[in-house]
Amino acid sequence: MRPGVVPGAVPASQTGGSAGPAPTGVRALCRPATLTGGLAELAWVGAHVLMYPLGTRTPALRLDPRIRTGEQPAAVRALFADDPLAARTPVLLVHGLVDNRSVFSVMQRSLRRRGFAHVCTWNYSPLLTDIARGAADLGEHVERICERTGHDRVHVVGHSLGGLIARHLVQRQGGDCRIASLVTLGTPHSGSVLAHVVPTPLIRQLRPGSPVLQELAEPAPGCRTRITAIYSDLDQMVLPTNSGRCDHPDLGARNVLVRGVGHMSLPRQRHVVDEVAATLAGRRDEARPLHRAVA
């Protein structure tokens, strides 16, 4: 992966339990990591507002013309040598609620630099009112990517609602036959209490205990997609923050806690991008039973 990043240098990840006690109340708000993360979140939100108009349209998939790995930097050649299939498997980035592909401006560029040959984005309709409908649309887009690239499977990275849409495709619509791995960033797997504030049809589905979330809690035996849920203790949109964990007995998801990273900062924060890249390259599979907390 990127030079200077040591894959085993951070703590381990988890499939159950918690990351250990964390400061609460005033102490939690005054932690240096919390203050720094809050300022970074404000900066990224401001930058995202400026970039949002540039991401309103889904671009056509561009195939990487570089076939010979010798033409690429050393870090890229290392990824190809370690796992050529992981390097060339298409990666699809799916944005969150009231957003577009511009939220992945940093991650898309970073994944390409790390050697992932086909990294693309997808904008679902801003008028979407149903998670299941969004999942079906995502499934059609995944089929188009497979047809265009010649690959049987893809990786998906979903931010916020995008992760829940992809999970519905994987669990309830047979998408596990096409999605090799799913990484969610700040996705309300167990809902968010903030969803009670806005009573629109789509946001009602994000309330804890909603029919859609109950459907996702049903058994999913034989699911073939590897799922990693990255969540933050400073997520302003997913409350309580541990709702960002994916705790389903049939999925065996790997839950990764990051500290001091805001909701909109997750797709752009360096350690998060490092974790996503290592996961998609298959470098976290051997450590799935462990716990990972990224500072």
C-alpha positions as CSV (number, residue, x, y, z in Angstrom):
1,M,0.0,0.0,0.0
2,R,1.2,3.6,0.4
3,P,4.8,3.9,1.4
4,G,5.2,4.7,5.1
5,V,2.0,3.0,6.1
6,V,2.5,-0.2,8.1
7,P,-0.6,-2.4,7.9
8,G,-0.1,-4.0,11.3
9,A,0.8,-0.8,13.1
10,V,-2.7,0.1,14.3
11,P,-4.8,-1.8,16.9
12,A,-6.9,-4.8,15.8
13,S,-10.6,-5.0,14.7
14,Q,-13.7,-6.6,16.2
15,T,-16.7,-8.7,15.4
16,G,-18.3,-8.4,18.8
17,G,-17.9,-6.4,22.0
18,S,-16.8,-2.8,22.3
19,A,-13.6,-0.9,21.8
20,G,-13.3,-0.3,25.6
21,P,-14.5,2.6,27.8
22,A,-14.3,6.0,26.4
23,P,-14.5,9.4,28.2
24,T,-18.0,10.8,28.4
25,G,-19.7,14.1,29.1
26,V,-17.5,17.3,29.4
27,R,-14.3,15.2,29.5
28,A,-15.2,13.6,26.1
29,L,-15.9,17.1,24.5
30,C,-12.6,18.5,25.8
31,R,-10.3,15.7,24.6
32,P,-7.7,17.0,22.1
33,A,-8.8,14.4,19.5
34,T,-12.4,15.5,19.8
35,L,-11.6,19.2,19.4
36,T,-9.2,18.5,16.5
37,G,-11.8,16.2,14.8
38,G,-14.5,18.8,15.2
39,L,-12.4,21.5,13.6
40,A,-11.5,19.1,10.8
41,E,-15.2,18.2,10.3
42,L,-16.1,21.9,9.9
43,A,-13.3,22.4,7.4
44,W,-14.4,19.4,5.3
45,V,-18.0,20.5,5.4
46,G,-17.1,23.9,4.1
47,A,-15.0,22.4,1.3
48,H,-17.7,19.9,0.5
49,V,-20.3,22.7,0.1
50,L,-18.0,24.3,-2.5
51,M,-17.4,21.0,-4.3
52,Y,-21.0,19.7,-4.3
53,P,-22.0,21.2,-7.6
54,L,-19.1,19.4,-9.3
55,G,-20.5,16.0,-8.3
56,T,-24.1,16.3,-9.4
57,R,-23.6,14.1,-12.4
58,T,-22.3,10.5,-12.5
59,P,-19.4,10.3,-14.9
60,A,-18.9,7.5,-17.4
61,L,-16.8,4.6,-16.3
62,R,-13.2,5.1,-17.5
63,L,-11.2,1.9,-17.9
64,D,-7.6,2.2,-16.9
65,P,-5.4,1.8,-20.0
66,R,-2.4,0.8,-18.1
67,I,-2.1,-2.9,-18.3
68,R,1.5,-3.5,-17.7
69,T,2.2,-3.1,-14.0
70,G,5.9,-2.2,-14.7
71,E,4.7,1.1,-16.0
72,Q,3.3,2.0,-12.5
73,P,5.0,3.3,-9.3
74,A,6.6,0.8,-6.8
75,A,3.6,1.0,-4.4
76,V,1.2,0.1,-7.2
77,R,3.4,-2.8,-8.4
78,A,3.6,-4.1,-4.8
79,L,-0.2,-4.3,-4.7
80,F,-0.4,-6.1,-8.1
81,A,2.3,-8.6,-6.9
82,D,0.5,-9.2,-3.6
83,D,-3.0,-9.7,-5.1
84,P,-3.4,-8.9,-8.8
85,L,-7.2,-9.7,-8.7
86,A,-7.8,-7.3,-5.8
87,A,-5.9,-4.6,-7.6
88,R,-8.0,-4.8,-10.8
89,T,-11.4,-5.6,-9.2
90,P,-13.7,-2.6,-9.8
91,V,-14.4,-0.4,-6.8
92,L,-17.7,1.4,-6.6
93,L,-18.2,4.4,-4.2
94,V,-21.8,5.2,-3.1
95,H,-22.6,8.5,-1.4
96,G,-24.9,9.2,1.5
97,L,-28.1,11.1,2.1
98,V,-28.6,14.5,0.3
99,D,-25.1,14.2,-1.2
100,N,-23.3,13.1,-4.4
101,R,-20.0,11.6,-5.6
102,S,-18.0,14.7,-4.6
103,V,-17.8,13.4,-1.1
104,F,-15.3,10.8,-2.5
105,S,-13.0,13.2,-4.2
106,V,-10.1,12.3,-1.9
107,M,-10.8,8.6,-1.6
108,Q,-11.2,8.0,-5.3
109,R,-7.9,9.7,-6.1
110,S,-6.1,7.9,-3.2
111,L,-7.4,4.4,-4.2
112,R,-6.2,4.9,-7.7
113,R,-2.8,6.0,-6.5
114,R,-2.6,2.8,-4.4
115,G,-3.1,0.7,-7.5
116,F,-6.8,0.0,-7.8
117,A,-7.3,0.2,-11.5
118,H,-11.1,0.8,-11.8
119,V,-12.5,3.2,-9.1
120,C,-15.9,4.7,-10.0
121,T,-18.7,6.5,-8.3
122,W,-22.5,6.4,-8.6
123,N,-25.2,9.0,-7.9
124,Y,-28.6,7.7,-6.9
125,S,-31.6,9.9,-7.4
126,P,-32.0,12.8,-4.9
127,L,-35.7,12.0,-5.0
128,L,-35.2,8.4,-3.7
129,T,-37.9,7.5,-1.1
130,D,-37.1,3.8,-0.5
131,I,-33.9,2.0,0.5
132,A,-35.0,-1.2,-1.3
133,R,-35.6,0.8,-4.6
134,G,-32.2,2.4,-4.2
135,A,-30.7,-1.1,-3.7
136,A,-32.3,-2.4,-6.9
137,D,-30.9,0.6,-8.8
138,L,-27.5,0.0,-7.4
139,G,-27.7,-3.7,-8.5
140,E,-28.4,-2.6,-12.0
141,H,-25.4,-0.3,-12.0
142,V,-23.2,-3.0,-10.6
143,E,-24.3,-5.2,-13.5
144,R,-23.3,-2.5,-16.0
145,I,-19.9,-2.3,-14.4
146,C,-19.4,-6.0,-14.6
147,E,-20.4,-6.1,-18.2
148,R,-18.2,-3.1,-19.1
149,T,-15.0,-4.4,-17.2
150,G,-15.4,-8.1,-17.7
151,H,-15.2,-8.8,-13.9
152,D,-17.7,-11.0,-12.2
153,R,-17.6,-9.1,-8.9
154,V,-16.9,-5.6,-7.5
155,H,-16.0,-3.9,-4.3
156,V,-18.4,-1.4,-2.8
157,V,-17.7,1.4,-0.4
158,G,-20.8,3.1,1.0
159,H,-20.9,6.3,3.0
160,S,-23.8,6.8,5.4
161,L,-27.1,5.8,3.7
162,G,-25.0,4.5,0.7
163,G,-23.7,1.7,3.0
164,L,-27.3,0.8,4.0
165,I,-28.5,0.7,0.4
166,A,-25.6,-1.6,-0.5
167,R,-26.2,-3.8,2.5
168,H,-29.9,-4.2,1.5
169,L,-28.7,-5.3,-2.0
170,V,-26.3,-7.8,-0.5
171,Q,-28.7,-9.3,2.1
172,R,-32.2,-9.0,0.5
173,Q,-31.7,-8.9,-3.2
174,G,-29.0,-11.4,-4.0
175,G,-26.3,-8.8,-4.5
176,D,-23.7,-11.0,-2.6
177,C,-23.2,-12.8,-5.9
178,R,-21.7,-9.6,-7.4
179,I,-20.3,-7.7,-4.4
180,A,-17.1,-9.3,-3.1
181,S,-16.7,-6.9,-0.2
182,L,-18.6,-4.0,1.2
183,V,-17.1,-1.3,3.4
184,T,-19.5,1.1,5.1
185,L,-18.4,4.5,6.5
186,G,-20.7,6.1,9.2
187,T,-23.6,3.9,8.1
188,P,-26.6,3.8,10.6
189,H,-26.8,0.0,10.6
190,S,-29.1,0.2,13.8
191,G,-30.6,3.5,12.8
192,S,-30.1,7.0,14.2
193,V,-32.3,8.9,16.6
194,L,-31.9,12.0,14.5
195,A,-34.1,10.4,11.9
196,H,-37.1,11.2,14.2
197,V,-36.5,14.9,13.4
198,V,-37.4,14.8,9.7
199,P,-40.6,12.7,8.9
200,T,-39.9,12.1,5.2
201,P,-40.5,8.5,3.9
202,L,-36.8,7.8,3.3
203,I,-35.5,9.2,6.6
204,R,-38.3,7.4,8.5
205,Q,-36.6,4.2,7.3
206,L,-33.4,5.3,9.2
207,R,-35.2,5.3,12.6
208,P,-34.1,2.6,15.1
209,G,-36.5,-0.4,14.7
210,S,-38.0,0.7,11.4
211,P,-39.4,-2.0,9.2
212,V,-36.4,-1.8,6.8
213,L,-33.9,-2.2,9.7
214,Q,-36.0,-5.1,11.1
215,E,-35.8,-6.7,7.6
216,L,-32.0,-6.3,7.6
217,A,-31.9,-7.9,11.1
218,E,-33.5,-11.1,9.7
219,P,-31.4,-14.2,9.1
220,A,-29.0,-14.0,6.1
221,P,-27.4,-17.5,5.9
222,G,-24.8,-18.1,3.3
223,C,-24.1,-14.4,2.5
224,R,-20.9,-14.3,0.4
225,T,-20.0,-10.6,0.8
226,R,-17.3,-9.7,3.3
227,I,-18.5,-6.7,5.3
228,T,-16.5,-4.1,7.2
229,A,-18.2,-1.3,9.1
230,I,-16.1,1.7,9.9
231,Y,-17.7,3.9,12.5
232,S,-16.6,6.9,14.6
233,D,-17.1,8.0,18.2
234,L,-17.5,11.6,16.9
235,D,-20.2,10.9,14.3
236,Q,-22.7,13.8,14.5
237,M,-25.3,12.1,12.3
238,V,-25.3,8.5,13.6
239,L,-26.6,8.6,17.1
240,P,-25.8,6.7,19.2
241,T,-22.5,6.3,17.5
242,N,-22.3,2.5,18.1
243,S,-25.2,2.3,15.6
244,G,-22.5,2.5,13.0
245,R,-21.5,-1.1,13.9
246,C,-22.9,-4.0,11.8
247,D,-23.7,-6.7,14.4
248,H,-25.5,-9.4,12.5
249,P,-24.7,-13.0,13.5
250,D,-24.8,-14.3,9.9
251,L,-22.7,-11.6,8.3
252,G,-19.6,-11.8,10.6
253,A,-18.9,-8.2,9.9
254,R,-15.6,-6.6,11.0
255,N,-16.3,-3.4,12.9
256,V,-13.6,-0.8,12.9
257,L,-13.8,2.1,15.4
258,V,-12.1,5.4,14.5
259,R,-11.7,8.1,17.1
260,G,-12.2,11.8,16.6
261,V,-13.5,11.8,13.0
262,G,-16.7,13.5,12.0
263,H,-19.4,12.1,9.8
264,M,-18.4,14.1,6.7
265,S,-14.7,13.6,7.3
266,L,-14.8,9.8,7.2
267,P,-14.4,9.4,3.4
268,R,-11.5,11.9,3.5
269,Q,-9.5,11.1,6.6
270,R,-6.1,9.6,5.9
271,H,-6.3,6.7,8.4
272,V,-9.8,5.8,7.1
273,V,-8.6,5.8,3.5
274,D,-5.7,3.6,4.6
275,E,-8.1,1.1,6.3
276,V,-10.4,1.0,3.3
277,A,-7.5,0.3,0.9
278,A,-6.0,-2.4,3.1
279,T,-9.5,-4.0,3.4
280,L,-10.2,-4.0,-0.3
281,A,-6.7,-5.5,-1.0
282,G,-7.6,-8.4,1.3
283,R,-5.0,-7.5,3.9
284,R,-7.5,-7.5,6.8
285,D,-9.1,-10.8,6.1
286,E,-6.6,-12.8,8.3
287,A,-7.4,-10.5,11.2
288,R,-11.2,-10.6,11.1
289,P,-11.7,-12.1,14.6
290,L,-9.7,-9.3,16.3
291,H,-10.6,-5.7,17.3
292,R,-9.4,-2.7,15.5
293,A,-9.6,0.9,16.8
294,V,-7.9,3.5,14.7
295,A,-6.8,6.6,16.5
